[in-house]
Amino acid sequence: MVTINGQKSLAVGIIENTNLRILDTQVSINIHIINSNKKKLLIGSNWLAKYKVNLILSENKLKF
């Protein structure tokens, strides 16, 4: 897997079919765990495409 900074990293684990809640919406996702010193969740482009997400970067919004 390639991290957000462009470096390759192996997943140290996977949490399958867990729930992600964004406001009032809950969806099932697989989470790939990597070693990092940051506490962030990065949503991959495959998830964005699956749920037809519209990113409105100028407003810091995500709609799906």
C-alpha positions as CSV (number, residue, x, y, z in Angstrom):
1,M,0.0,0.0,0.0
2,V,1.2,3.6,-0.7
3,T,0.7,6.1,2.2
4,I,-0.4,9.7,1.8
5,N,3.3,10.8,1.7
6,G,4.0,8.5,-1.2
7,Q,6.0,5.9,0.8
8,K,5.2,2.2,0.5
9,S,4.1,0.5,3.7
10,L,2.9,-3.0,4.5
11,A,-0.3,-3.4,6.4
12,V,0.3,-4.9,9.9
13,G,-3.4,-5.9,10.1
14,I,-6.8,-5.7,8.6
15,I,-10.1,-5.1,10.4
16,E,-12.8,-6.5,8.1
17,N,-16.4,-5.4,7.8
18,T,-16.3,-2.8,10.6
19,N,-18.6,0.2,10.7
20,L,-17.7,3.7,9.8
21,R,-20.2,6.4,10.9
22,I,-20.2,9.8,9.3
23,L,-22.8,11.9,11.0
24,D,-26.1,9.9,10.6
25,T,-24.8,7.5,8.0
26,Q,-23.1,4.2,8.8
27,V,-21.2,2.1,6.2
28,S,-19.2,-1.1,6.3
29,I,-15.5,-0.8,5.5
30,N,-12.3,-2.8,5.7
31,I,-9.5,-0.9,7.6
32,H,-5.9,-1.6,6.7
33,I,-3.7,-0.9,9.7
34,I,-0.2,0.6,9.1
35,N,2.5,1.8,11.5
36,S,2.2,5.6,11.9
37,N,2.8,8.3,14.4
38,K,-0.4,10.0,13.4
39,K,-3.9,9.2,14.6
40,K,-5.8,9.7,11.3
41,L,-8.1,7.7,9.2
42,L,-7.4,7.9,5.5
43,I,-10.3,6.9,3.2
44,G,-9.1,5.3,0.0
45,S,-10.2,6.2,-3.6
46,N,-12.0,2.8,-3.9
47,W,-14.3,3.7,-1.0
48,L,-14.9,7.2,-2.5
49,A,-15.8,5.6,-5.9
50,K,-18.0,2.9,-4.3
51,Y,-20.2,5.5,-2.5
52,K,-20.0,8.1,-5.3
53,V,-18.5,10.7,-2.9
54,N,-18.4,14.3,-3.8
55,L,-15.4,16.1,-2.2
56,I,-16.0,19.8,-1.8
57,L,-12.4,20.8,-0.8
58,S,-13.1,24.6,-0.8
59,E,-15.7,23.9,2.0
60,N,-13.9,21.0,3.7
61,K,-17.0,18.8,3.0
62,L,-17.6,15.2,1.9
63,K,-21.1,14.3,0.5
64,F,-22.3,10.8,-0.5
